[in-house]
Amino acid sequence: MKRKSAVPPRPVQLEMYYQLRLARAIDERAHALHKQGKVVGGLFSNLGQEAISIGTAFALEKGDYLGPMIRNLGAVLVRGHTPRDIFTQYLARATSPTRGKDNSQHFGDIERTGVVAYISMLGIQVSVLGGMALGAKLKGEPRVALTYIGDGATSTGDFYEGLNFAAVRRAPLVVVIENNRYGYSTPTSEQSLLTDLAEKSKAFGIPGYVGDGNDVLEVHRLAKRCIDDARAGGGAQLLELKTFRMRGHAPHDAQDYVPKELLEEWKAKDPILRFEAVLAPSAAERADVEERIRTLVDDAVRFAEESPFPPGEEAYRGVFEDDSIIRFEPWWERHA
């Protein structure tokens, strides 16, 4: 079957450019807020990896499921979540998607955006999204489920069990390996002898592809191929995208284990600069993108800072099925 060109038209490319720049701007502002002591909990940067999130998310269709990891900020934005969602999460405000209970990417909205809240146990998203993909298949729904996994997490049992299950059941699941060269401080070369982690697809009998994770158009092309094949009945797909984490695992990580020359090498491969060279946005187009982002991010930060923290009793909401606030009496009251 001859495939149609996967190169999106210029208006779509301009929107991809906007989303790349928006993800970068949110990342930079979040780090500024962290330095001011306003971010509650962890902060995980997507600096240098934006093209993977944007390219894959643009390849999905309405109704598809997306299981992000902590560095897939761009994908969550493309699927319909807002900068207000992101900043209220980071600042643990009552107006956040989790009502101040958690931060980072630990939120979703399956009905509205198809985003499945991130689960911190590495590798488990493969099983969760594989199950959702199978469920859609059994119901005759033309949905595809896509999730991400890091290079280090491809060595976990959950990765193998989940992907093998999806492969055998021919579930429409796409697993994207974000090979950013380090599993925290362990280089990929010290946890796998494979040059291309996509070679692991052979263990499951499914297609495996390798691409440049810093080229948003290549990411989109390969993701679209995998998604289309999965939707057409081709079963699970494995896509490895090579990139680099330009900041430490989190702000507490100085990244001293990374050779400086390696950081410089990948700095020159910045996905936004590379896409700008291809897209060649006009001065007017660039100014429009910058103004939209500035307005949106400023509004989101202001809204988050002006929002209240959740009251203590809110901790009980959402824990039980009826979503009610349960009053637990202290032991001294129960035994009075």
N, C-alpha and C positions, 0 to 999 in steps of 0.2 A: 504494500500500500504506500503510495506516494504521500509524503507528509507536506502539509501546507507550511509556508514560511512562518517561523515563530517570532520573527522580528516585529515587535509592537510598533504601531504608527507613532509619529512624532508627538502628538498630544499625550499619548500614554507614556512615552519616554520622559516627557516633561514632568508628568505626575510622579514617575519613578524618581526622577531627580529631586523633586520637592520632598518626597518621603525620605530619601537618603539624607538630605540636608536636615530635615526635621528630626530624624533619629539622632543625628550627630549633635544638633543643638540641644536637645533634651539631655543627652548624655553629659555634655559640657556643663549645662546649668545644674544638673543633679550633683555633679562633683563639686561645684562651687557651694551649693547648699550643704553638702556633707562637710566641707571645710569650716562652714559656719556653725556646725553642730546641730543642724536642723533636720537632718535625715535620721530617722529612727530605724536602727537595724542595719542590714547589709546594703551594699551598693555594688552592682556588677556591671562593668562597662562593656558596650558593644563596639568600642572604637576600633576601626579597621575591619570589622566583620559585617558592616551594614548591608553590603550587597547581597549576602546570602539571605537574610531575612526579607529584604525587599523583593529580590528576584523570585524567590519561591512563593511568597504570598501573592504576588501579582499573577502567578500561574494558576492559582486556585480559582474555583468558581463559587458563586454564592451557594451556600448550603453545605459546602465542604467543611470538614473538621480540621482544626489546627491545634497541635500540642506544642507550645513554645517551651524553650528553656530560658534560663535567666538572662541570656544575651540576645534574645530575639525580640527586642523592643520594637524594631521596625515592622516585623510581621504582625504584631499585635495592633499597631497603628493602622496598617493597611487594612486589616480586617474590620476596623471600625471603632476601636477604642480611642480615647482622646488623651491629649496631654494632661488634662485635668485628672483623668483616671490615674495616670502615672505619678504625678506630683502629690496628689492626695494620698496615694499608697505610700510613697517614700516618706511623707511627713506624718503618716499614721493618723489621718484625720477621719472624723466620723462620716464625712462625705465621700470617702473612698469606696471602691467596689467591695472591699472586705470590711467596711465600716471600722477601719482602724485596727483590725486584728493582725494584719500581716503586711509585708511590703513587697517591693520588687515585682516580679511577674507572677506572683501567687494569686492570680485572679483570672476569671474568664466569664463568658456568657454564652453557653452552648446554644441557646435558642436564638439570640440576636446576632452574634458574630461568629459562632462556631468555634470559639476559642475555649479550649479545655484548660482549666487552671493547672499551672505547672506543679509537678510533684518533685520534691527535692531528691528523692532516692534515685540515683543515676541509673538509667536504663529502663526504669519501670514504665516510662511513657510509651515505650514500644509496645508493651503488652496492653496498656490502656487504650491506645489509639488503634491497635490491631483489633481489639474487641469491638470498638465502635465501628471500625470498617466492616467487620464481619456482620455486625448487627444491621448495618445499612444494606449490605448485600442480601441478607436473609429477608429483609422487608421489601426488596426490590427497588430500593432508592439508589439513584445514580450518584451517590456521594463518594468522595475520596477522603481518606484521613492522611494527614501529613504530620510528621513529627521530626524532631531534631535530636541528635545525640553527639556528644563530644568524642574525640579520638580516644581518650582514656576510657570512657564508659563503654566503648565497643568491646572491652575485655570483661564486662560484667556478665553474670549468668542471665540476668533479666533480658539483656539484649539478645542473646542466643535463643532463649526460650520463647520470648515474644515474637521474634522475627521468624523462627521456625514454625510456630503455630500459624502465623499469618500466611506464610508461604504454602504450607500444607492445605490450609483452608482456602487458598487463592483469594484472600481478602484484599480489597483495593486500598492497600497501605503503601505509602511512600516514606521511607526513612532516610533522612538527610544527615550524613556524617559531616559535622563541622570540624574539619581537621585543622585546628589552630596551633598545632605543633607541640603543645604542652598540656598535660593533664595536671593542672595546678603547676607544680614545679618539675614534674617528670616529663622529659622529652619523649615524643612518640617512639623514637628509635629504641628507647629503653623499656618499652612495654609491648612492642610488637616488632617482629622481623619483617613484616610486610612493608613494601614501599608504598603501595596503594591499598588502603584499608577496604576499598570497594571489592577487592579480591575475596573478601569474606563472603560475598554473595554466592560463591560456588558451593559453600557448605550447605546452603539452603536451596540450591537449584533455581535461583531467581536472577534476573538481570542486574548487573552492577555497572555503574558509570562513574567516571572521574572528571572533574571540571575545575576551572579556575574560580575560586570563591570570591575573588576581588574584581571580577568582571560581571557586572550586574546583568548584562545582556546574555552572556553565556550561562549564567546561573538560571535565568528565566527560560532559556531555550531547553536546557537539560531537564529542568523541573517540569516544564510543560510536556516534554516527551514522556517522562515517568508518570505524570498525573493522567495524561490521555490514555496511556497503555493500561494503567491500573483501572481506569474507569471503563475501558472497553473489555475488561475481563481478563487482562493479562496477569492479574495477581500482584503480589508484593514486589516492590522495586527498591533498590538500594543505590543511593547517590552520594558520592563523596565529593566534597567541595573543599579545596585547599585554601587556607587563609592564614591569618596570624593574629593573635591577641596582643594588641598594642599597649595594653595596661596590665597590671598584675591581676591576679584572680579577683581581688577586691582591694579597696584602699589600703588595707593593712599590709598588703603584699608589695614590697618594693621592687619585685621582679629582678633581683640581683643575679638570679641564676641564668638570665638570658644574656648572651654575648651582645655587646653594644653594636657590633657590626651587623648582627642579624636584625636588630631593631631598625637600623638605618636602611638595610636592604628592603625591609617590608614597608617602611615609611614611604619609600619611593613608589610603592605599589598601591598607594592609597586608593580605595575603590571610588571615592567621590571625584578625586582629581582625574582618574582614568576615564570615568564616565563623562566628565566635563569636556575632555579632549575629543571624545567621539560625538557628543551631543552638540557641542559648540553653542551654548545658549547665548542669545543676544544680550546686550546690556539691559534692555528693558525686561526681558524674561528673567534674568538673574535678579534684578532689583525687585521684581514682583514676588519672586520666591522668598527673598530675604525679608521683605516687609510682611508677608503672610506669616512667616515663621516667627518673626520678632513679636508680632501682635499676639499670635496664638500662645507662644511660650510665656510671655509676660502675663497674659491673662490667667494662664493655668497656675503659675507660681503665686500670683496675687490671690487667686481663689483658694489655693491650698493653705497659704499662710493665714488667711482670714477665716478659714473653716475651724470649727471647734474640735477638740479632741473628744473621743467618745466617752460617755459616762461609764462608770464601772460596771453597771448592770448590763451594759451592751455585750459584755463578754459571754453572757449566756445565750444571746440571740443567735439563731442560725445553727446551734448545736443540735437541737432536737427537731424532729420532723415538723412539728406544728409551728416552729419559728417563734415560740413564745418566750417571754422572759421568766425564767424559773427562779423563785426565791429559795435559796438554801440557807437554812437556819444554822448559826454557829453551834458547835457541840454544847456550849454552856447554856444555850437557850433550849436545846432539845432535851437536856437532862436537868432542867431547872425543877 
